[in-house]
Amino acid sequence: MASTLGSADESTVAFDIIVVGGGTAGCALASRLSQFRPTLSIALIERGPDETEHHQVVNPQAAPLLPQTNLVVDYKTSSQTQLDDRNVSNFAGRLLSGSSAANYGAWMRAPASDYDLWAQHVGDPQWNYQNLLPYFRRTEHHYDIQGDKKQHGFEGPIHTTSRGVYPLREAVHQIFTKSGFRDIPDTSAGAGVAPWVENWRDGNRQHSSKVFGLSSVQVITNALVTQIVLNGDKVATGVKLADGRHLRAKKEVIISCGAHKTPQLLMLSGIGPAEELRKNRIELLVNSPAVGSNHFDHLSLHQAWKLRHPERGLAAGSPAFNRPEYGQGFPVEWIATYSVPSSALSKSLSIAASDQVSLLSSQSHVFPDRTHLGLLIAYAPINVNEDYDVPLDGSHVSSGVLLFQPTSRGSITLTSDNPIAEPVVNPQYYSTLADKEMLRSGVRRVAELMESSAGREILEHETPPRGMPALTSSASDEDIDARARAYSEVWHHSGGTTAMGKDILTSVVDSQFRVHGVQGLRVVDAGALPAPISATPQATVYAMAEVAADLISKSVS
């Protein structure tokens, strides 16, 4: 699949369309363009290697070890003042297929209200839920043949699964439902408890370059793009590579390098905030103040819980937890989406007026049908380290609170004008009162679940980090905040850094992914998300690529 196109001293090679970044969106987009417009010549350039069949990529049991390889890059943050000055890991795939080859495969859609607000914000009904639905369906081969044909696709390239094989399945479901969570078919239905869905298939990963055919695309791997070339009329005409090659684009250049690298590449190309470019001695071609701003991610806090009967083989690490199907995906069967009561949010959101919040991330939090958190129970201790007395012996499960709707906003800036240097990532996690209120609410709600009669049937107590109190349903703000400062992590869902919007002052691309102030240049990746969504982003990023493929195939001559 990969190519070793040309050499450093070869003359310029031309393609109709150049896609920079062979990740989740890039592979899907290049594939669809080659399918819809087979006469176009398309190049797909990826910095990393083609490891489509690497055993740690395709195997769910080996996937947790991927960050220890060169196939995953850690865009470790700057010191986060609200998280005890920790430098927090931000993982992303650096290989063909990008993060779709390195993530845990969760497959979710956000509630319809998230997409409807997106459409309202950018002034384009294309992005409301009903108009996105055909693109969600086009990507998907839904696991349940009895599923809603209006909501799900059954002929798409990505086969989903909801396995339902673990011994605690019904007990965990009852913990949620007996505590007031309604059953919902999937997370797009709003607040409730839904089956956990993944895109592992028969224990094998379905990453983007594997499921989207690239046989008609010129794929160039192990190639670093250092600059998007603009002519004097601010038209994107091609790209420069680190080895000296120059590829010319006859029609368009599309950047799909992800929320960390895409803003860096734009700035290195002279497109970005004037002061940031001046500091790094880069010629300003297009003053685009929003490039690199609006960074967000899904902060999470996990807790370990002691099982009442670990001898029954209920969790990872137990010799009896040994059926082959247990290792074919993430050990989770239910995801609960939770709406924090508006009474707990209204005051903190009014205080947040100066915290870079907008319609999509402040007042809209108290709109009907919004969900703010994801709650889950995993049949293994997750994100525990040497500070915990939690052996991997089947004695513990874990809970997770995912902050789906953070109001904290950070930035991606340049380390220097050296394209090999990684960018400065400063997300400013947990920096707003609203984020604290939401996470506190989630932690207390989880404690209520575990303290319920259904919870006590299978669990004894939380096992907190040494030196910290257990977090109960009556835990103080101070105790929850202390735990979050010391132990919260992220789910590596960075977005927003090249946000979609109406103008160049507050956004980077328009509703058709076109970079403001430049012709022939688009950005199609999670960075274009204008605000967080209450779901893991993979399914939405694929839908974005599907929309972009339609837009571009119809617009290029």
Phi and psi in degrees as a GROMACS rama.xvg file:
@    title "Ramachandran Plot"
@    xaxis  label "Phi"
@    yaxis  label "Psi"
@TYPE xy
-74.0342  162.306  ALA-2
-130.28  151.698  SER-3
-114.182  63.9671  THR-4
-65.8167  116.709  LEU-5
67.774  -174.626  GLY-6
-134.825  171.751  SER-7
-63.0675  -27.0604  ALA-8
-101.506  9.54188  ASP-9
-74.6679  157.293  GLU-10
-69.3999  164.541  SER-11
-59.845  136.963  THR-12
-105.523  139.759  VAL-13
-114.897  142.016  ALA-14
-132.241  157.601  PHE-15
-65.9027  -48.3463  ASP-16
-131.624  135.265  ILE-17
-116.646  123.829  ILE-18
-104.953  119.844  VAL-19
-99.8867  111.685  VAL-20
111.457  104.449  GLY-21
-96.3926  55.6225  GLY-22
-100.094  -152.058  GLY-23
-53.6153  -56.1834  THR-24
-75.2869  -41.0743  ALA-25
-60.4791  -44.9895  GLY-26
-65.981  -44.6048  CYS-27
-62.4345  -42.8521  ALA-28
-65.5899  -47.7584  LEU-29
-60.9179  -41.2009  ALA-30
-63.208  -48.3281  SER-31
-64.1676  -40.26  ARG-32
-61.4997  -40.1435  LEU-33
-68.2503  -28.5347  SER-34
-76.6545  -43.5215  GLN-35
-79.0048  -31.943  PHE-36
-130.092  74.4263  ARG-37
-63.9678  -15.9016  PRO-38
-83.48  -11.1578  THR-39
-76.7316  141.53  LEU-40
-92.3315  126.288  SER-41
-127.851  129.881  ILE-42
-110.458  137.132  ALA-43
-120.505  117.568  LEU-44
-111.111  125.893  ILE-45
-125.988  132.524  GLU-46
-66.9075  -35.3684  ARG-47
-89.7516  -175.796  GLY-48
-85.4339  171.818  PRO-49
-93.4372  104.661  ASP-50
-122.401  47.3065  GLU-51
-54.4576  -36.6188  THR-52
-111.588  17.3131  GLU-53
-57.217  135.376  HIS-54
-63.3559  -30.3091  HIS-55
-80.1311  -17.9216  GLN-56
-78.7774  -45.0832  VAL-57
-86.0188  -18.0841  VAL-58
-99.7748  118.825  ASN-59
-63.5581  -28.8796  PRO-60
-73.4611  -27.1138  GLN-61
-90.4456  -16.4378  ALA-62
-55.1997  -38.4908  ALA-63
-60.5946  -17.4871  PRO-64
-90.26  -4.70113  LEU-65
-57.5071  -37.5141  LEU-66
-60.1847  -15.2748  PRO-67
-87.1106  1.27399  GLN-68
-107.561  174.289  THR-69
-83.7604  8.38302  ASN-70
-88.4061  -8.27828  LEU-71
-128.04  135.002  VAL-72
-108.008  141.608  VAL-73
-105.313  105.305  ASP-74
-82.6908  67.3554  TYR-75
-58.2955  136.013  LYS-76
-73.458  164.134  THR-77
-68.3065  171.197  SER-78
-57.6842  123.802  SER-79
-97.1344  107.308  GLN-80
-62.4394  -31.2378  THR-81
-86.0049  -0.81935  GLN-82
-123.876  49.4195  LEU-83
55.3664  34.1212  ASP-84
60.647  26.2105  ASP-85
-76.0247  151.85  ARG-86
-97.9244  109.96  ASN-87
-93.1143  135.174  VAL-88
-67.5576  137.469  SER-89
-127.631  97.5778  ASN-90
-87.3805  146.509  PHE-91
-151.365  148.149  ALA-92
-70.8743  137.144  GLY-93
-121.625  73.6688  ARG-94
-167.359  166.116  LEU-95
-58.5683  130.546  LEU-96
94.2022  -13.398  SER-97
57.4363  -138.6  GLY-98
-70.6108  -16.8594  SER-99
-67.7219  -15.2244  SER-100
-97.1854  1.04431  ALA-101
-133.782  -4.28411  ALA-102
-88.112  -174.047  ASN-103
-95.0181  5.95605  TYR-104
80.0666  12.0977  GLY-105
-63.5858  140.696  ALA-106
-128.115  104.542  TRP-107
-140.595  151.436  MET-108
-111.154  149.149  ARG-109
-77.7238  163.917  ALA-110
-57.9559  152.46  PRO-111
-55.6022  -33.0074  ALA-112
-62.1131  -31.2842  SER-113
-62.3795  -44.9833  ASP-114
-73.2421  -34.4302  TYR-115
-64.3166  -38.3079  ASP-116
-67.7845  -36.4468  LEU-117
-58.5326  -49.2573  TRP-118
-60.9906  -40.9088  ALA-119
-63.6113  -41.6858  GLN-120
-65.2394  -41.6536  HIS-121
-92.0815  -5.34875  VAL-122
71.0144  34.6899  GLY-123
-145.276  115.12  ASP-124
-65.9057  -10.773  PRO-125
-52.5774  -30.4501  GLN-126
-95.8216  5.73561  TRP-127
-77.5247  166.422  ASN-128
-62.0619  -44.2449  TYR-129
-63.1944  -35.3014  GLN-130
-81.276  -21.0457  ASN-131
-82.1954  -22.6039  LEU-132
-54.0487  -42.5225  LEU-133
-60.0804  -29.5503  PRO-134
-79.4955  -36.5897  TYR-135
-59.2775  -44.2069  PHE-136
-68.7495  -33.7492  ARG-137
-67.1936  -29.3456  ARG-138
-81.3029  -25.3832  THR-139
-102.503  142.178  GLU-140
-117.87  95.1095  HIS-141
-66.3144  143.174  HIS-142
-69.9347  -27.5435  TYR-143
-103.95  109.114  ASP-144
-66.6601  -15.5974  ILE-145
-92.7778  5.13245  GLN-146
-67.2117  167.197  GLY-147
-66.605  114.056  ASP-148
-67.8832  -22.1515  LYS-149
-78.073  -25.2824  LYS-150
-97.8039  -27.082  GLN-151
-125.403  153.205  HIS-152
-97.7085  152.262  GLY-153
-129.872  8.89862  PHE-154
-131.012  7.54997  GLU-155
-75.2944  169.803  GLY-156
-76.1879  -18.8595  PRO-157
-103.291  113.023  ILE-158
-85.81  125.611  HIS-159
-97.9824  163.824  THR-160
-146.947  147.446  THR-161
-134.971  103.699  SER-162
-79.4542  -42.2068  ARG-163
58.5054  52.7557  GLY-164
-119.995  -5.57244  VAL-165
-90.357  151.358  TYR-166
-66.8147  -21.803  PRO-167
-93.6094  9.77102  LEU-168
-53.5317  -56.1182  ARG-169
-70.0149  -35.9558  GLU-170
-63.8891  -41.7646  ALA-171
-69.6197  -39.1983  VAL-172
-59.1304  -41.078  HIS-173
-69.1266  -31.878  GLN-174
-56.8785  -42.1594  ILE-175
-74.6602  -52.0537  PHE-176
-69.1131  -35.6755  THR-177
-73.9082  -10.2914  LYS-178
-103.485  12.5048  SER-179
106.383  -1.89125  GLY-180
-80.0627  129.397  PHE-181
-81.9071  149.724  ARG-182
-73.0292  131.827  ASP-183
-129.821  151.085  ILE-184
-69.7407  -32.4192  PRO-185
-162.394  172.649  ASP-186
-71.5783  -12.307  THR-187
-70.8709  -11.7622  SER-188
-83.7081  -0.554316  ALA-189
99.9559  -150.326  GLY-190
-72.0399  138.736  ALA-191
153.684  -170.543  GLY-192
-115.453  128.292  VAL-193
-127.076  157.265  ALA-194
-59.998  140.575  PRO-195
-74.9813  125.975  TRP-196
-119.199  139.806  VAL-197
-131.251  169.467  GLU-198
-115.472  29.8726  ASN-199
-75.9993  144.326  TRP-200
-129.842  114.358  ARG-201
53.8344  38.2073  ASP-202
77.9896  15.5422  GLY-203
-124.493  140.122  ASN-204
-71.2461  140.61  ARG-205
-109.893  86.7913  GLN-206
-92.335  168.756  HIS-207
-63.4559  -40.2783  SER-208
-73.974  -15.3736  SER-209
-85.3367  -37.2127  LYS-210
-96.1797  -20.9141  VAL-211
-104.465  115.673  PHE-212
-63.225  133.318  GLY-213
-119.909  19.4812  LEU-214
-65.8865  -24.6912  SER-215
-99.1491  11.9853  SER-216
-114.068  138.496  VAL-217
-81.4881  103.557  GLN-218
-95.0099  124.911  VAL-219
-120.124  110.342  ILE-220
-103.929  170.285  THR-221
54.2425  41.3456  ASN-222
-133.937  119.606  ALA-223
-95.8824  120.156  LEU-224
-83.167  126.423  VAL-225
-103.41  -17.2648  THR-226
-161.496  139.09  GLN-227
-88.5488  126.949  ILE-228
-89.6176  126.898  VAL-229
-113.781  142.971  LEU-230
-88.3873  -175.1  ASN-231
-64.9155  -19.6988  GLY-232
-93.42  11.5474  ASP-233
59.8319  46.4295  LYS-234
-110.404  130.754  VAL-235
-71.3447  121.849  ALA-236
-115.034  -3.84049  THR-237
161.584  -165.705  GLY-238
-138.778  153.058  VAL-239
-108.813  140.569  LYS-240
-106.284  159.218  LEU-241
-63.5666  -26.4061  ALA-242
-85.9597  5.36145  ASP-243
100.098  -10.4339  GLY-244
-69.9358  153.147  ARG-245
-131.304  118.369  HIS-246
-104.74  130.677  LEU-247
-97.8988  138.181  ARG-248
-105.987  119.306  ALA-249
-80.2693  -21.3636  LYS-250
-125.885  -57.2489  LYS-251
-149.843  154.925  GLU-252
-116.092  134.365  VAL-253
-123.919  126.177  ILE-254
-99.6475  127.186  ILE-255
-137.622  51.5254  SER-256
-93.4678  -0.777787  CYS-257
95.445  167.373  GLY-258
-68.5018  -17.2461  ALA-259
-90.2576  -46.8279  HIS-260
-88.2777  -30.3666  LYS-261
-60.2983  -48.1535  THR-262
-63.3887  -33.561  PRO-263
-62.5952  -45.2268  GLN-264
-65.0939  -39.7348  LEU-265
-59.567  -46.5655  LEU-266
-65.7598  -40.1112  MET-267
-63.5539  -21.5903  LEU-268
-93.2781  5.02397  SER-269
89.7809  15.0663  GLY-270
-116.878  109.123  ILE-271
166.173  -168.667  GLY-272
-65.9053  130.999  PRO-273
-56.2272  -44.7989  ALA-274
-66.9323  -38.8832  GLU-275
-63.9858  -41.9083  GLU-276
-67.9615  -39.299  LEU-277
-60.9683  -43.7034  ARG-278
-59.5728  -29.1923  LYS-279
-106.495  15.1636  ASN-280
58.9335  42.727  ARG-281
-111.595  132.409  ILE-282
-64.4133  128.018  GLU-283
-80.2612  119.542  LEU-284
-104.211  -39.3541  LEU-285
-138.394  116.707  VAL-286
-78.337  104.35  ASN-287
-123.313  88.6654  SER-288
-61.0019  -25.8725  PRO-289
-83.8925  -8.01052  ALA-290
-61.1033  123.069  VAL-291
88.2028  -9.44611  GLY-292
-89.0359  178  SER-293
68.1263  23.7241  ASN-294
-66.8799  134.788  HIS-295
-142.568  162.176  PHE-296
-156.241  168.066  ASP-297
-92.4101  97.4361  HIS-298
-68.0302  147.948  LEU-299
-143.05  153.729  SER-300
-132.934  124.401  LEU-301
-109.747  147.003  HIS-302
-131.33  146.96  GLN-303
-99.3751  137.681  ALA-304
-128.143  131.01  TRP-305
-77.7951  126.62  LYS-306
-74.4835  145.726  LEU-307
-74.6936  -31.9012  ARG-308
-133.181  68.6305  HIS-309
-64.8688  -20.1546  PRO-310
-67.5959  -10.1506  GLU-311
-85.6273  0.767051  ARG-312
70.6205  50.7528  GLY-313
-96.9392  -12.1031  LEU-314
-144.737  160.648  ALA-315
-57.5228  139.056  ALA-316
105.843  -22.8634  GLY-317
-76.5997  137.1  SER-318
-58.6727  -25.8167  PRO-319
-85.5707  -7.54646  ALA-320
-90.1027  70.7136  PHE-321
-131.368  9.13729  ASN-322
-70.0275  139.345  ARG-323
-55.6169  -35.3877  PRO-324
-68.9572  -16.9504  GLU-325
-64.316  -26.9029  TYR-326
-95.9973  14.352  GLY-327
-97.6087  15.3236  GLN-328
176.39  -171.206  GLY-329
-72.2479  134.871  PHE-330
-78.4832  64.5099  PRO-331
-138.427  144.422  VAL-332
-124.818  -14.1912  GLU-333
-139.071  144.694  TRP-334
-128.269  125.166  ILE-335
-103.637  127.904  ALA-336
-100.707  133.315  THR-337
-128.495  134.624  TYR-338
-99.7555  118.167  SER-339
-69.493  132.848  VAL-340
-53.5336  136.512  PRO-341
-61.5909  -27.4652  SER-342
-62.4581  -28.9192  SER-343
-83.2502  -16.2748  ALA-344
-104.512  -30.2349  LEU-345
-55.9622  -46.8846  SER-346
-65.5786  -46.201  LYS-347
-65.8859  -33.0865  SER-348
-71.6021  -33.5955  LEU-349
-68.7567  -34.35  SER-350
-68.593  -26.843  ILE-351
-80.5052  11.8275  ALA-352
-56.8599  -26.6841  ALA-353
-100.644  10.735  SER-354
-101.349  33.7888  ASP-355
63.1042  27.0154  GLN-356
-92.05  153.469  VAL-357
-132.299  -173.207  SER-358
-51.9862  -39.9768  LEU-359
-75.7035  -14.1814  LEU-360
-133.7  15.7  SER-361
-133.097  -92.6325  SER-362
-56.1796  -30.9225  GLN-363
-66.6456  -17.3022  SER-364
-62.0958  -26.818  HIS-365
-100.409  9.35851  VAL-366
-67.632  154.512  PHE-367
-59.8488  149.534  PRO-368
73.7343  6.15247  ASP-369
-79.9047  141.91  ARG-370
-117.418  143.768  THR-371
-115.242  -24.5329  HIS-372
-134.693  153.048  LEU-373
-113.142  134.447  GLY-374
-121.383  133.596  LEU-375
-145.431  161.382  LEU-376
-125.681  122.648  ILE-377
-109.141  144.418  ALA-378
-87.6778  46.865  TYR-379
-168.651  152.724  ALA-380
-75.9288  121.135  PRO-381
-111.568  137.205  ILE-382
56.2942  39.7889  ASN-383
-105.95  145.22  VAL-384
-128.633  -160.483  ASN-385
-67.9433  -8.61084  GLU-386
-78.8692  -7.77272  ASP-387
-109.165  144.985  TYR-388
-92.813  65.5554  ASP-389
-129.776  95.2227  VAL-390
-75.8181  155.521  PRO-391
-88.5051  73.6377  LEU-392
-129.69  15.7667  ASP-393
84.081  8.033  GLY-394
-90.1839  -11.3549  SER-395
-134.253  146.226  HIS-396
-112.493  -178.867  VAL-397
-141.269  155.427  SER-398
-111.343  157.739  SER-399
-136.053  135.974  GLY-400
-113.249  117.85  VAL-401
-106.27  121.41  LEU-402
-82.2695  91.3872  LEU-403
-73.4338  -27.6926  PHE-404
-122.304  61.2361  GLN-405
-65.885  146.247  PRO-406
-101.653  -10.4591  THR-407
-66.6423  138.862  SER-408
-130.62  138.333  ARG-409
-125.713  -155.582  GLY-410
-150.518  157.188  SER-411
-114.931  121.79  ILE-412
-128.581  177.755  THR-413
-91.2552  141.57  LEU-414
-76.9804  -39.5894  THR-415
-168.115  -172.029  SER-416
-88.1664  10.5851  ASP-417
-85.4531  116.24  ASN-418
-67.2739  -17.3074  PRO-419
-78.2011  -27.4585  ILE-420
-68.0664  141.524  ALA-421
-77.1981  153.507  GLU-422
-72.628  166.949  PRO-423
-87.1792  121.582  VAL-424
-109.861  114.18  VAL-425
-129.468  85.7405  ASN-426
-75.1517  -16.7089  PRO-427
55.0829  48.173  GLN-428
-56.5965  143.486  TYR-429
58.5841  33.4923  TYR-430
-98.7637  -0.0357002  SER-431
-117.784  151.449  THR-432
-62.5104  -35.2328  LEU-433
-60.7029  -41.9202  ALA-434
-62.8133  -40.937  ASP-435
-63.419  -44.0294  LYS-436
-61.9191  -41.5492  GLU-437
-66.6735  -46.4118  MET-438
-66.0312  -41.7102  LEU-439
-57.314  -45.1721  ARG-440
-60.5686  -41.2645  SER-441
-66.2853  -41.9807  GLY-442
-63.2626  -42.8468  VAL-443
-67.7797  -36.0138  ARG-444
-66.2649  -40.7767  ARG-445
-61.5759  -43.1588  VAL-446
-61.4808  -39.0537  ALA-447
-60.1991  -41.4294  GLU-448
-61.4194  -45.6819  LEU-449
-72.2531  -27.3798  MET-450
-84.8581  -8.95105  GLU-451
-68.7408  166.417  SER-452
-60.799  -38.3554  SER-453
-66.7401  -38.2194  ALA-454
-66.7389  -41.5219  GLY-455
-71.0804  -16.8177  ARG-456
-65.3649  -28.5763  GLU-457
-117.246  -14.1831  ILE-458
-123.178  148.024  LEU-459
-96.2287  -52.0455  GLU-460
-170.926  165.946  HIS-461
-76.1558  143.141  GLU-462
-107.191  97.5166  THR-463
-79.8906  169.224  PRO-464
-59.4834  148.682  PRO-465
-56.6424  135.15  ARG-466
87.1401  -1.16357  GLY-467
-119.383  147.488  MET-468
-75.2017  153.543  PRO-469
-63.3646  147.362  ALA-470
-97.924  110.504  LEU-471
-100.384  -179.286  THR-472
-67.3374  -14.8521  SER-473
-108.975  18.6489  SER-474
-59.3242  144.673  ALA-475
-74.8442  157.83  SER-476
-54.986  -41.2131  ASP-477
-63.6081  -41.6519  GLU-478
-68.8027  -40.023  ASP-479
-66.5006  -44.4652  ILE-480
-62.7608  -38.687  ASP-481
-63.1358  -40.8388  ALA-482
-66.0363  -43.0129  ARG-483
-63.7159  -41.5886  ALA-484
-60.7116  -37.7883  ARG-485
-88.4922  -29.2981  ALA-486
-131.494  -4.14747  TYR-487
-67.0575  150.039  SER-488
-131.94  -172.89  GLU-489
-122.558  162.162  VAL-490
-95.588  14.971  TRP-491
61.2825  48.1494  HIS-492
-117.243  46.966  HIS-493
-61.0638  142.403  SER-494
-159.878  177.484  GLY-495
87.109  -4.77552  GLY-496
-81.6142  -8.92582  THR-497
-134.123  55.1163  THR-498
-62.9814  148.027  ALA-499
-77.5266  141.086  MET-500
-176.397  -168.207  GLY-501
-93.4935  -22.4933  LYS-502
-146.869  164.758  ASP-503
-74.1644  -18.6165  ILE-504
-75.191  -33.0394  LEU-505
-117.631  -1.17106  THR-506
-149.968  172.982  SER-507
-111.16  -36.6203  VAL-508
-125.946  158.64  VAL-509
-88.3749  -173.755  ASP-510
-71.1244  -4.36678  SER-511
-112.11  20.962  GLN-512
72.3343  7.39099  PHE-513
-79.5747  130.631  ARG-514
-68.9648  125.954  VAL-515
-58.1409  133.189  HIS-516
86.4827  -1.43956  GLY-517
-133.531  141.838  VAL-518
-99.6  146.348  GLN-519
73.9505  20.7335  GLY-520
-135.554  128.756  LEU-521
-130.29  160.871  ARG-522
-123.716  124.052  VAL-523
-131.752  92.4815  VAL-524
-167.471  -174.389  ASP-525
-64.0597  -19.4307  ALA-526
-62.1512  -23.4692  GLY-527
-79.163  -10.5069  ALA-528
-59.4871  127.541  LEU-529
-75.9034  -21.9859  PRO-530
-158.65  164.525  ALA-531
-62.2834  153.54  PRO-532
-117.072  150.796  ILE-533
-85.2886  63.9032  SER-534
-172.321  159.613  ALA-535
-64.1998  146.156  THR-536
-87.4276  -7.23177  PRO-537
-55.8503  -50.8808  GLN-538
-62.6917  -36.5271  ALA-539
-69.5943  -38.6734  THR-540
-63.8703  -40.3119  VAL-541
-62.6195  -41.1123  TYR-542
-62.7315  -39.5226  ALA-543
-59.5114  -43.5357  MET-544
-63.6421  -37.6924  ALA-545
-64.8618  -43.9065  GLU-546
-60.502  -47.1865  VAL-547
-59.637  -39.7371  ALA-548
-61.459  -41.2173  ALA-549
-64.5257  -47.4293  ASP-550
-59.8973  -46.638  LEU-551
-72.2962  -41.9913  ILE-552
-63.937  -28.3023  SER-553
-85.8481  -19.7343  LYS-554
-98.8039  -26.7671  SER-555
-78.9613  140.833  VAL-556
